[in-house]
Amino acid sequence: MTIATENAPDVIALAGRPLSEWVTAKEGSALLGVSRLILTRLADRRLISRRCVPGCKPRYLRSDIERLSARSIEAASSESVA
């Protein structure tokens, strides 16, 4: 975890990305519509990026979750058409 200096002193970054691009397990599981256990398994399989904030709970990359969510929606809609 790094803290940006002069330009944006209040911005905290995690793995080179602003903390705002990361979500908690609760938020991530809600976005995907899955349990926290499933979210953890997706991260274990490296389908979603996960980073641990020192002294905090793990965070999950929002763009990975959105990408996975979009992919599952596409799959579901193609199955219903077939």
N, C-alpha and C positions, 0 to 999 in steps of 0.2 A: 504494500500500500504506500502510495506516495502522496504528498501534499503539494499541489501546484503553488508556485510562489508569486512573483510580482503581478502577472497579468490577471490571474483569478485566484486570489488567496483563499477563497472559501470552497474551491473545487477539490474534491478528493478523488483520486484515481485508483483503480484496481486493475491490474494487468494492462496498464496503458489506456484504459477506457474510463470515462467518468463514472462515478458510483451510480449515477442516475440510470445508466444502461444495464445495471444489474438488479435483480429482484430477489426477494426472500423465497424460501421454500413455499411458504403459504401463498404468496402472490403467484409464483410460478405454477404451482399445482392448480390454482384457480384458473389461470390463463389457459392451461391445457385441458382442464376438466378431469384431472387424474388425482390420485392420492399422492401424498408426499413420498411414500415409499416408491411408487412408480417413478416419480420425478428423480429420486435418488438413483434408481436403477438405470434410468436414461443417462444420467450423468456418469455413472460407473461404466456404461458402455460407450462413453464419449460422444453421445448424440447431442448432448447439451454441455456447454462449458460451465464449470463450477470452480469457484475460487473461495478460499476462506479468508475472511477479514480477521486480522489479529484481534482477539477478544470478542469476536462476534460470531454469529452463525454463518454458514456458507451462503454464498450468493450465486445466482444463476444468470447467465447472459440472456437478456430479454430477446435479442434478435434471434438467438438459437431456438428459443421457445416459440417465437412467432413463426419461424421457418418450419419447425416441426408441426405446429398447429395447422399451417396452411397446407402442408403436405398431407396431413391426415384428412383434412376437409376435402381436398381433391380426390383422394382415394375413396372416401365415402361416397362422394357424388358420382364417381365413375362406376362404383358397384351398384348404386341404385338405378343407374341408367341401363346397365346390362341385364 
